[in-house]
Amino acid sequence: MFIVIEPYRFLPPVNGGHKANYHVCEQLSKKTALTCITTTNNPEVKIPFQIEKVFGDKITKYINPFVGWKIYKSVKRLKTTQILLNQPFMCLLILPICRLLKVPFLIFSHNIEYTRFKSMGKAWWPLMKMLEVFAYKSADKVLFISEEDRQFAIKKMNLKGDKCLNMPYGTSLKKYPDDCTESRYKVYQSHQLTDDTLSLFYFGPMDYSPNQKGLENLLYEILPEVRKSNKKIHLFLAGKNIPDKELHYIQSHNDITWLGFVDDLDLYIKGTDLMLNPIWIGGGVKIKLMESLSLGASAISYQSGSFGINIKTLGDKLCVIKDEDSRAFAKEIIEFIPSQKKNTPKAFYDYHHWEKITDRTLTQLSLQ
């Protein structure tokens, strides 16, 4: 029995962390018996794997011994052979359970958390570093969501290479979508754009610091450089909680449209010419870039924003720029020719499909 511990509400999956855990559970359950132990506030939804709602979603769950006792009873009753903890935060509770029951302890790392908090200016990042290093060194195996994070853990956190595995973020799609041309027509008709306009797309919650910094970089540094070329462009922005300063700036420029929250985000990902990812802080995998590439988008990204993606499988679909090099970013926008846009290569889907990722992981764990 494979136990996955998800320490927060993740159903239905709405963000990258939720989706990663959901798809890992979904694919693992096809290969081995699996139960996901999670919080009581997960709603009743139809899912393809078993869950047990064992503990409340309170901040004390990470250190509450009663939570640990409940998990211990479930783990023992289910005759568990592997425990996979989603992120390291509950390590202090889960590690003793694994040692008492002699069960291998695995951690699925979505980020190097302490570097993410450090880059965001959080004063308590040293405490996170202590917990994270302890958790990873205590685990039998750590599954990192990017090869960059894996190498960082080996070199900077002194983890042994043989305990660090790469389990990247994936996609449920198996091939390039066949409706990208139709989506572009819909977007251009809806917004009355001429076909010679280069359409750009940037999206995400704008009150999240990495996204906000990216928005500022895009509006105040990248776009002014692009405008100097007199290239005909239109930037679409989607998300929520945009700061007033940026909203006023957008409203004063005819070549930008603030869409707000968009129900059909896929339409704009497929229907615009370039997805922009001017992100360089925050750590981990930028899920929106992964999902955009899988939906057929061509993209430009700062280097740190591209971590976790197998660039070798993408050819010309993804252009990676040195962090914060606004002029180089703008230059790639100016030189992009929509008519030469290519399909996302099959190699990308072969590598990043969730089933392929799970198969590789189980093989590395000697479970397949």
Residue pairs with C-beta under 8 A, 6 or more apart in sequence:
1 33
1 34
1 35
1 78
1 79
1 80
1 81
1 82
2 28
2 32
2 33
2 34
2 35
2 80
2 81
2 82
2 84
3 34
3 35
3 36
3 37
3 74
3 75
3 78
3 80
3 82
3 83
3 84
4 21
4 24
4 25
4 28
4 34
4 35
4 36
4 37
4 84
4 86
5 36
5 37
5 38
5 71
5 83
5 84
5 85
5 86
5 90
5 94
6 21
6 25
6 36
6 37
6 38
6 39
6 86
7 38
7 39
7 61
7 62
7 85
7 86
7 87
7 89
7 90
8 38
8 39
8 57
9 38
9 39
9 41
9 42
9 57
10 17
10 18
10 21
10 22
10 38
10 42
11 18
11 22
11 42
11 43
11 45
11 47
11 51
12 18
12 43
12 45
13 19
13 21
13 22
15 287
16 110
16 169
16 285
16 287
16 288
17 86
17 87
17 110
19 287
20 108
20 110
20 145
20 169
21 36
21 86
21 108
22 47
23 170
23 172
23 354
24 84
24 108
24 167
24 354
24 358
25 34
25 36
25 47
25 49
26 47
26 48
26 49
26 354
27 354
27 355
27 357
27 358
28 34
28 49
28 358
28 362
29 48
29 49
29 50
30 355
30 358
31 358
31 359
31 362
31 367
31 368
32 362
32 367
34 49
34 50
35 49
35 50
35 51
35 52
35 74
35 78
36 49
36 50
36 51
36 52
37 51
37 52
37 54
37 71
37 74
37 75
38 51
38 52
38 53
38 54
39 53
39 54
39 55
39 56
39 57
39 61
40 53
40 54
40 55
40 56
40 57
41 56
41 57
42 51
42 53
52 74
54 67
54 70
54 71
54 74
55 61
55 64
55 67
55 70
55 71
56 67
58 64
60 67
61 67
61 90
62 89
62 90
62 92
62 93
63 92
63 93
64 93
65 93
67 93
68 93
68 94
68 96
68 97
71 93
71 94
71 97
72 97
72 100
72 101
75 83
75 97
75 101
75 103
76 101
80 101
80 103
81 103
81 104
82 103
82 104
82 106
82 365
82 367
83 94
83 97
83 98
83 103
83 104
83 105
83 106
84 106
84 107
84 108
84 143
85 91
85 94
85 105
85 106
85 107
85 108
85 139
86 108
86 110
87 107
87 108
87 109
87 110
87 113
88 107
88 109
88 113
88 131
88 132
88 135
88 136
89 131
91 107
91 131
91 134
91 135
91 138
91 139
92 131
94 105
95 105
95 135
95 138
97 103
98 104
98 105
99 105
104 140
104 141
105 138
105 139
105 140
106 139
106 140
106 141
106 142
106 143
106 365
107 135
107 136
107 139
107 141
107 142
107 143
108 143
108 145
108 167
109 136
109 142
109 143
109 144
109 145
109 149
109 153
110 145
110 284
110 285
111 145
111 149
111 282
111 283
111 284
112 132
112 149
112 152
112 153
112 157
112 283
112 284
113 128
113 132
113 283
114 125
114 126
114 128
114 129
114 132
115 125
115 152
115 283
116 282
116 283
116 284
117 124
117 125
117 128
118 125
119 210
119 281
119 282
119 283
120 209
120 210
120 281
120 282
121 209
122 128
132 157
133 157
136 142
136 153
136 157
136 159
137 157
137 158
137 159
139 163
140 163
141 163
141 164
141 165
141 365
142 153
142 159
142 163
142 164
142 165
143 165
143 166
143 167
143 361
144 150
144 153
144 164
144 165
144 166
144 167
145 167
145 168
145 169
145 284
145 285
145 308
146 166
146 168
146 169
146 284
146 285
146 307
146 308
146 309
147 166
147 168
147 308
148 307
148 308
149 283
149 284
149 307
149 308
150 164
150 165
150 166
153 159
153 164
154 160
154 161
154 164
165 361
165 364
165 365
167 357
167 360
167 361
168 285
168 308
168 309
168 310
168 352
168 357
169 285
169 287
169 290
169 308
169 352
170 290
170 352
170 353
170 354
170 356
170 357
171 290
171 291
171 294
171 349
171 352
171 353
171 354
172 353
172 354
173 294
173 295
173 349
173 353
174 349
174 353
175 346
175 349
176 296
176 343
176 344
176 346
176 349
177 270
177 295
177 296
179 270
180 270
180 271
180 296
183 266
183 267
183 270
183 271
184 199
184 270
184 271
184 272
184 273
185 271
186 267
186 271
187 193
187 199
187 236
187 267
187 268
187 271
187 272
188 194
188 195
188 197
188 199
188 271
191 234
191 236
191 257
193 199
193 234
194 232
196 232
197 232
197 233
197 234
198 231
198 232
198 233
198 234
198 273
198 274
198 333
198 336
198 338
199 233
199 234
199 235
199 236
199 271
199 272
199 273
199 274
200 233
200 234
200 235
200 236
200 272
200 273
200 274
200 276
200 333
201 235
201 236
201 237
201 238
201 268
201 269
201 272
201 274
201 275
201 276
201 297
202 214
202 215
202 218
202 235
202 236
202 237
202 238
202 275
202 276
202 277
202 278
203 237
203 238
203 239
203 262
203 265
203 268
203 288
204 211
204 214
204 239
204 288
205 211
205 239
205 240
205 241
206 212
206 215
206 239
206 240
206 241
206 242
206 243
206 246
207 240
207 241
207 242
207 243
208 282
209 281
209 282
210 279
210 280
210 281
210 282
211 239
211 279
212 243
213 279
213 280
213 281
214 277
214 278
214 279
214 280
214 305
215 237
215 242
215 246
216 246
217 278
217 324
217 326
218 235
218 276
218 278
219 246
219 249
219 250
219 256
220 249
221 326
222 276
222 278
222 326
222 329
222 330
222 333
223 235
223 256
223 330
225 326
225 327
225 330
225 331
226 233
226 330
226 333
226 334
227 233
227 255
229 334
231 333
231 334
233 255
233 333
234 255
234 256
234 257
235 255
235 256
235 257
236 256
236 257
236 259
236 268
236 272
237 250
237 256
237 257
237 258
237 259
238 259
238 260
238 261
238 262
238 265
238 268
239 260
239 261
240 260
240 261
242 250
242 258
247 258
250 256
250 257
250 258
251 258
259 268
262 268
266 295
269 275
269 291
269 292
269 295
269 296
269 297
270 295
270 296
270 297
272 297
273 298
273 336
273 338
273 341
274 297
274 298
274 299
274 300
274 333
274 336
275 288
275 289
275 292
275 293
275 297
275 298
275 299
275 300
276 299
276 300
276 301
276 333
277 286
277 288
277 289
277 292
277 299
277 300
277 301
277 302
277 305
277 306
278 301
278 302
278 305
278 329
279 286
279 301
279 302
279 304
279 305
280 302
280 303
280 304
280 305
280 323
280 324
281 304
284 307
284 308
285 307
285 308
285 309
286 301
286 305
286 306
286 307
286 308
289 299
289 301
289 305
289 306
289 309
289 318
290 308
290 309
290 352
292 299
293 299
293 309
293 314
293 317
293 318
293 344
293 348
294 344
294 348
294 349
294 352
296 343
296 344
297 317
298 316
298 317
298 318
298 336
298 341
298 342
299 317
299 318
299 319
300 318
300 319
300 321
300 329
300 332
300 333
300 336
301 318
301 319
301 320
301 321
302 320
302 321
302 322
302 323
302 324
302 325
302 329
303 320
303 321
303 322
303 323
304 323
306 318
306 320
309 318
309 352
310 348
310 351
310 352
311 318
311 320
312 347
313 345
313 347
313 348
313 350
313 351
313 352
314 344
314 345
314 348
315 342
315 345
316 342
317 342
317 344
317 345
317 348
319 332
321 328
321 329
321 332
322 328
350 356
359 368
362 368
